Amino acid sequence: MVSIDTFRQLALSFPQTAEQPHFEKTSFRVNKKIFATLDVKNTRACLMLSEVDQSVFSAFDKSVIYPVPNKWGKQGATFVELKTVRKSMLKDAMKQAYNKIIAKK
């Protein structure tokens, strides 16, 4: 399990990350681009992964990490259930999401 505070600390540990509101959620951005959002109410995060990374992480357990069930999911938006994900896996997935945004710069 990963707590809300731990998720926030992990996201903010990446260089130049800013925390900002995003509708009813909290977003974590670098270069003004979102790489992660946090849904406190549902204890769930969303990471913006590449389609390949989404496939790799989702292969572990689709009840823990899985594509968002809409067109965003087909573009790499991936839900992460914080109540069941291992911290090490979350950290690896979050790093991939962050690096995807950095690479676009």
C-alpha positions in Angstrom: 0.0 0.0 0.0 1.1 3.5 -0.8 -0.3 6.4 1.2 -1.5 9.7 -0.2 1.5 11.4 1.5 4.0 8.9 0.1 2.6 9.3 -3.4 2.9 13.1 -3.1 6.5 12.8 -1.8 7.4 10.5 -4.7 5.9 12.7 -7.3 7.5 15.9 -5.9 10.9 14.1 -5.7 11.4 14.5 -9.5 13.2 17.6 -10.6 11.2 20.7 -11.4 7.9 19.0 -10.5 5.0 21.3 -9.6 1.8 20.3 -7.8 -1.4 22.0 -9.1 -5.1 21.5 -8.9 -6.7 19.7 -11.9 -10.5 19.7 -11.8 -11.3 17.6 -8.6 -7.9 16.0 -8.5 -4.3 17.1 -7.9 -1.8 17.1 -10.8 1.9 16.8 -10.8 3.6 18.5 -13.8 6.9 19.1 -15.3 7.3 21.7 -18.1 3.6 22.5 -17.6 2.7 19.0 -18.7 0.9 16.5 -16.5 2.7 13.2 -15.8 0.5 12.1 -12.8 -2.7 12.9 -11.1 -3.9 12.0 -7.6 -7.5 11.2 -6.8 -7.6 11.3 -3.0 -11.3 10.4 -2.7 -10.7 7.1 -4.5 -7.1 6.5 -3.3 -6.1 6.1 -6.9 -3.5 7.8 -9.2 -3.3 8.2 -12.9 0.0 8.1 -14.7 0.6 9.2 -18.3 2.6 6.3 -19.6 3.6 5.3 -23.1 1.5 2.6 -24.6 4.4 0.2 -24.3 5.0 1.0 -20.6 1.3 0.8 -19.9 1.3 -2.7 -21.4 4.3 -3.8 -19.3 3.1 -2.5 -16.0 -0.5 -3.7 -16.6 0.8 -7.2 -17.3 1.7 -7.5 -13.6 -1.8 -7.3 -12.2 -4.7 -5.6 -14.0 -6.4 -5.0 -10.6 -3.5 -2.9 -9.5 -2.3 -1.1 -12.7 -4.6 -0.8 -15.7 -5.5 1.4 -18.6 -8.1 4.2 -18.0 -11.3 2.8 -19.7 -11.7 5.4 -22.4 -9.8 7.1 -25.2 -7.2 8.5 -22.7 -6.4 4.9 -21.7 -5.7 4.1 -25.3 -3.1 6.9 -25.3 -1.3 5.7 -22.2 -3.4 7.1 -19.3 -3.0 4.4 -16.6 -4.8 4.0 -13.2 -2.8 2.8 -10.2 -4.7 1.6 -7.1 -2.7 3.0 -4.2 -4.2 0.6 -1.7 -2.6 -2.4 -3.5 0.4 -1.2 -5.5 3.9 -1.9 -4.2 5.9 1.3 -3.6 8.8 0.1 -5.7 6.5 -0.6 -8.7 4.8 2.8 -8.3 8.1 4.5 -8.2 9.3 2.7 -11.4 6.0 3.5 -13.2 6.1 7.1 -12.1 9.7 7.5 -13.3 8.6 6.3 -16.8 5.7 8.8 -16.8 8.0 11.6 -15.8 10.7 10.6 -18.4 8.0 10.5 -21.1 7.2 14.2 -20.5 10.9 15.2 -20.2 11.7 13.5 -23.5 9.1 15.6 -25.3 10.8 18.8 -24.3 
